[in-house]
Structure formats: C-alpha cells, structure tokens
Amino acid sequence: MIRLHRFVALLAVALFTPLALHAQQLKYKAQYDSLDTRHDLSRPLIERYFITANHGAACFNLGLMKEIRSNAKEELAIAEELGIDSLLSTACNHVGDALNGSAEAALQLKYFYQGLDYAKRSGNPNFIGTAQKQIATVYKTLGDLPRALGLLKLALANVNSDYQINRTCCHLSDTYRLMGQPDSALYWAQRSNVVPRPEEDNYGYARSYYMLGAAYAAKGERQLAEVHFARAIEVADSFHVMIPLYGSLVARGQMELEAGDIPAAIADGRRALLVSREGGNLEGLVGASDLLRRSFKATGQADSAYHYFELRVMYADSLINATNLNKLQNMAFAQELKEQEDAKLKAEEVAARSRNIQFGIIALIVITLGIFLLIFSRTSVVGAKAIKNLSLIALLLFFEFINLLLHPFLDRVTNHSPILMLLCMAAIAGLLIPLHHRMEKLITNMLVSKNNRVRLEAARKTIEELEARPGTDPTN
C-alpha cells in the first residue's frame, strides 16, 4: 500500500511538473532571447508569443531600439494569429512603445487606443489600466501634464499587478515632479516601491529607487536622495538597465553640483558619459557632457569646460540627426505595420468571399433541387405563381453568386471605378433576365404538362374506384 501511494505521488509529480514549468514560462518577464527560440516553429504558438513579448521587454531595458521595432511587429502578428484580446492589447502597447518620440505621438496614440479597446473586450482591469497608463505617457512626453495625471490616476484604479503598479506610480511621481510638486512626487515614488527583489523585476526595482532619489533631490534632502540614487545605480549597473542607470548618475551629479560638491559631480558625470557611450544613448551623452561642462566651469577650468561644451554640441547635433533618422525609421516601421494590416484585411475579405460563395452555392443547389423535385414529383401540383416566386429567388441568388465570383476581377479591370462596375453588373443582369424568363417559361410549361397528367391520373383513379363499387353507374 505504501508503495502504491509512493507510485501515485511520483506519477503526479511527473505529470504536473512539466505543466508547472510551462505555466512559469507563460508569464510577462523581461528575458533576452539569445537562442532565438521565439522563431522555433515547433513550439506552441502561445509559448512563442510570451517568449517574443519578454524578449521585447528585455530589449527595451537594454535600449535596443532597432530590435524593439522588429520584435514588436512579430509580437503583434502572433497575437493576431492567436486572437486573444488580452495578448492583442499588450502587443498593441508594445508597438506603440516602439514608435518612440513626440513626433510619432499620433501614431503611438492610435496603437495605445487599440490596446485599450482590446483590453476592454477582455474585461481584465489590469490590461485596461495598462493601456490607460500607456496613453498617459504620450501626453506626459508632449508636456500635457494635467491630462497625463488624470489618465494615470484612472490607470491606477484598474491595475492590480505589482509590475504595472510600479510603472504607473513611477510615472505619477515623475509627472508631479515635473509639475513642481515634490511632496506628491515623493508620495507616489514611495508607492512605486512594490518590487521586493531586483531579480523579479530589475527595471522596475531600479526605476523605483531612481524616482525616490529624484523626489528627495527635488525636496532638497540630499542624504536620502544619495542613498536611493546609489541603490538605483547599483541595481541598474548589475542588470545592465540603461534608463535608470544614466538617469540616476546625471540626476545625482546635478544635485551634487548644486550642493557645491564639484569632485563628486565630475565623477558621476564622467561615469554617466561612459555608460551612455557604451549603451549608445545620445540623451545620456548630452546630459552627462552638459553636467561636466557646468562642473568644470564652476571650478574655473575653462579649457575643460569648453571641451565638454563642444562635446555637448556634437552630441546634441547627433541627437537631432538620430531623431530625424528615427522619424524615417518610424515611418518605415509604420508602413510595414500598415502593409501587415492590409494583408490581414485582404485575407479576411478573401475568406469572407469564399464563405459567401459557398453559401450561395448551397442556396442555389437547394432551390434548384426543390424546383426539380416539384417538376418530377408524381403527386405534387404546383401553381404558376409559386414557380414564379421560386424562379425569382433563384435569379437573385444566381446574380449575387456571379457578383461574388466576378467582383475581384471587375475591381482590377475597372480600377476600382464604381460607375464602370455598376455598368458591368447591369450588363450581366441584362443577360440574366432574358435567360430567366426563358427558363421560367420552360419550367412553367413542364409543370403545366405535369399538373395535367397528375389531374388526369387522379380522375382516372376516381372513375375506376366508382366503377368498382357495386350498384354505381359511372355515367350518372
């Protein structure tokens, strides 16, 4: 008996362990797909979706913009193939993230609002809140801080995962800080600190400490700001998370410069410059070189200050050029997305037309069989009015069937001209109507002959029955 229980326990472990491992894989967690498993077609489609989505999150953390774009397009294609509203919502949000920059705000909003529509269809408040948060980030970038604030508060009322609570509260803290309200910025930064360990969400953990440091710095509490900046830098450096890393270094350097601690400001500026250069982040390079310029200017070292001034100008020009190039890349990316949408719509139209043609064939077969059954039935007697109605229905079905078959061809031949297409369909109808009249006349004549035979046969049987009865004179 003990062996039996042990066997059952081992069997349960063997069965449920793979399921548990599989369930763990199907979660949103930033993980770089260095082995390219997202393109392994032997894997289930749902698994490939999560690998792709998590790879995109890891690319965002590392600042790999080009890879973010291509990955977002693939993620959206997989989500559309799966047809799951919650996954489609997330995929649309990631496409919007890939279209970075205030110049692409309209296109970003398009995909974020699509994500919100899918989230509402799913009925999941966490996805609804996430989409609202994404929309708010666009308005924050555009400088419409009150509107961003309202959307973020709506989002916070919906999100329920630590991941999204962290992001939403970080944006709330940043928005209040930009509005010049450091106390509110600190409150929301403290509420963002919900990730217990950096291993669970390294970006969210580092970003939370970065926001805390920025809020304390805005309040003028340097010691507390330094503690939180140091923790953000430590975690971001360990996990190679770019935005909180160079952001914390530059922010701490500016705080140190304002406090008169020039050597510390220079040290942070140089490290921020190195980190931003390694990561290819031009915004970080501009911020770090400007920090070093002001720091050396404060010490009276004009040569060094001028050197970093030239660097700042160079990096600022590069940032402008990169922004223009990014616009072109976003345009190309948007065109690819449009072509993907057009291909999807075309495939849906072809599938719908195929279904309609099949339904048309079925209806024609049913009507035709009904007419033939009426013609060849030995007992049915059908009037001309019924045949006229049936033939009219058959004509309409046949015309619609021809329309469905010829529509794509006529669309190409007439170059989408409604007038030419109308004339073509009128010509087809002109050919069908005389044919219909002839067929109707032929069928009616056949039915009249059949009806006469049926009536004569019925009369003959009646006479025979009367003759067979004793004492009945059929002539009376």
Secondary structure, DSSP 8 states (H G I E B T S, - for coil): -HHHHHHHHHHHHHHHHHHHHHHHHSS------TT-GGG-TTS-HHHHHHHHHHHHHHHHHHT-HHHHHHHHHHHHHHHHHHT-HHHHHHHHHHHHHHS-SGGGHHHHHHHHHHHHHHHHHHT-HHHHHHHHHHHHHHHHHHT-HHHHHHHHHHHHHH--SHHHHHHHHHHHHHHHHHTT-HHHHHHHHHHH---S-TTT-HHHHHHHHHHHHHHHHHTT-HHHHHHHHHHHHHHHHHHT-HHHHHHHHHHHHHHHHHTT-HHHHHHHHHHHHHHHHHHT-HHHHHHHHHHHHHHHHHTT-HHHHHHHHHHHHHHHHHHHHHHHHHHHHHHHHHHHHHHHHHHHHHHHHHHHHHHHHHHHHHHHHHHHHHHHHHHH-SS----HHHHHHHHHHHHHHHHHHHHHHHHHHHHHHTTT-HHHHHHHHHHHHHHHHHHHHHHHHHHHHHHHHHHHHHHHHHHHHHHHHHHHSTT--TT-
